[in-house]
Structure formats: structure tokens, C-alpha cells
Amino acid sequence: MTAPNELRLLPWSEPEGKPCYLNTDDKGGYMSRLADNIEAVQLGTAAELLEHALDTLDDQDAGPEDLRRLAKELTRALRDVLRVATSRGRLLAASDPHRP
């Protein structure tokens, strides 16, 4: 059985919000490629949102509703980026030949 720290954390959750994991050594398999693609989209969206946030914060006409919407979008993007970072960190740790 694969240890929990060797499972890949996927970039989506179950409907109840629980994390989803992938148990495979096939980095080129369909689910691994799908997860890679979704992670790339999430990171790209976060980068675009960061630029939008900078523009919004510089906009003197941005009102409270604009800032609230921006905060919600940034919160979602940060959650996605943290999930990607956690997943990739686990993958790196699992592939480290010096790991005890």
C-alpha cells in the first residue's frame, strides 16, 4: 500500500470539500496529465488575477464592492496555489533519493 505522503494531492476536491488524491507511479497517465493541466491553468489564473489586483488597488474609483469581489477571487486563487504548492512539495519529497 502507498503511504499517504506518496499520494498526489489533486488540484480539486470532492463535493464535500475533502481533498482528492491519486495513487499512481505513471506520471504520464491520463489523470496525472489532467492534474498537471489544471494546475497550470490555476497558476496562470492566479498570475492574471495578481495583475488585476494591482490595477484595482491603484484605481481610485474602485468601491467597496469591487474590493470585496477582488478579495474573494484572490482567496480562491490563493487556495488553489497553496494546493498546487503542497502537491508539488509532496511529489518532490517522495522522489528525493536522500529521504529517510
Solvent accessible surface area in square Angstrom, and as a share of the most:
residue,aa,sasa,rsa
1,M,244,1.09
2,T,39,0.23
3,A,42,0.33
4,P,106,0.67
5,N,78,0.40
6,E,78,0.35
7,L,37,0.18
8,R,21,0.07
9,L,12,0.06
10,L,8,0.04
11,P,6,0.04
12,W,72,0.25
13,S,43,0.28
14,E,68,0.31
15,P,135,0.85
16,E,130,0.58
17,G,50,0.48
18,K,125,0.53
19,P,62,0.39
20,C,24,0.14
21,Y,92,0.35
22,L,27,0.13
23,N,97,0.50
24,T,66,0.38
25,D,144,0.75
26,D,82,0.42
27,K,156,0.66
28,G,45,0.44
29,G,18,0.17
30,Y,145,0.55
31,M,74,0.33
32,S,6,0.04
33,R,123,0.45
34,L,57,0.28
35,A,0,0.00
36,D,62,0.32
37,N,93,0.48
38,I,56,0.29
39,E,1,0.01
40,A,60,0.46
41,V,101,0.58
42,Q,26,0.12
43,L,60,0.30
44,G,32,0.31
45,T,72,0.42
46,A,19,0.15
47,A,59,0.46
48,E,127,0.57
49,L,20,0.10
50,L,101,0.50
51,E,107,0.48
52,H,95,0.43
53,A,4,0.03
54,L,92,0.46
55,D,98,0.51
56,T,16,0.09
57,L,113,0.56
58,D,112,0.58
59,D,70,0.36
60,Q,169,0.75
61,D,131,0.68
62,A,23,0.18
63,G,23,0.22
64,P,103,0.65
65,E,97,0.43
66,D,51,0.27
67,L,75,0.37
68,R,127,0.46
69,R,121,0.44
70,L,8,0.04
71,A,52,0.41
72,K,114,0.48
73,E,54,0.24
74,L,62,0.31
75,T,89,0.52
76,R,124,0.45
77,A,14,0.11
78,L,105,0.52
79,R,126,0.46
80,D,30,0.15
81,V,46,0.26
82,L,104,0.52
83,R,42,0.15
84,V,4,0.02
85,A,57,0.44
86,T,60,0.35
87,S,0,0.00
88,R,102,0.37
89,G,37,0.35
90,R,79,0.29
91,L,58,0.29
92,L,130,0.65
93,A,50,0.39
94,A,40,0.31
95,S,73,0.47
96,D,63,0.33
97,P,119,0.75
98,H,163,0.73
99,R,85,0.31
100,P,165,1.04
